[in-house]
Amino acid sequence: TDDIPGNSTTSGVPNFTEPIDKLQDLYDAGEGLGFCRETVNTFPYVMDFETNMWLRENPDAAVNDNDRSWMRDRSATPTGSTGPNSANQGTFFTYLEASDITGAGDEATIASPCFEIPLVSNAQITFDYHMLGANIGTMRLEANNGSGWVQLWSRVGAQGASWFNDEVVNLTAYSEETVKLRFRGNRNGGFAGDMAIDDIN
């Protein structure tokens, strides 16, 4: 692990910062897996980043080669005065490493598997988020049922030094549909833009 940029040790305990595996994208493209790499139809669903994470969603790799931009971490993000110091629940969280963003828009995206939303009156997603830093841009949650990406939620600029718990976004409009979700984040002109997500349900 010593050859992976961003790794360090504190009191002999490694602080792993794991890049999203670019090889997964290349494999999926080669296998022609397309829009739905995986489909979930059992609920409740949890992504807490303890053992894995959503995959980067990069529709234009020639423009945005951001394979290291969304990462799992369990300690403070490497750049000072930005990002959380630890997970909001459990040990791991995911964050946008603003110093690794390249290409158009200074942004990077992670996407969920596809969800087959049942016919219910209260379909929703909840998540925790953290947005601290002088160069925080915009974090967006978007959905796509095959008709294109639609913004469901957004926050712009620094929101303070604390985690926001259990943000709720209604998904009832997608009942009886298959929908994919993604978080899209961008920095605003510098490295102090490490926004984070934890405990997606």
Salt bridges, closest charged atoms under 4 A:
GLU18 OE1 - ARG72 NH1 2.65
ASP25 OD1 - ARG37 NH2 2.54
ASP25 OD2 - ARG56 NE 2.48
ASP28 OD2 - ARG37 NE 2.46
GLU57 OE1 - LYS180 NZ 3.45
ASP65 OD1 - LYS22 NZ 2.95
ASP100 OD2 - ARG68 NE 3.40
ASP106 OD2 - ARG187 NE 3.43
GLU107 OE1 - ARG184 NH1 3.12
GLU142 OE1 - ARG182 NE 2.58
GLU142 OE2 - ARG184 NH2 2.54
GLU167 OE2 - ARG155 NH2 2.76
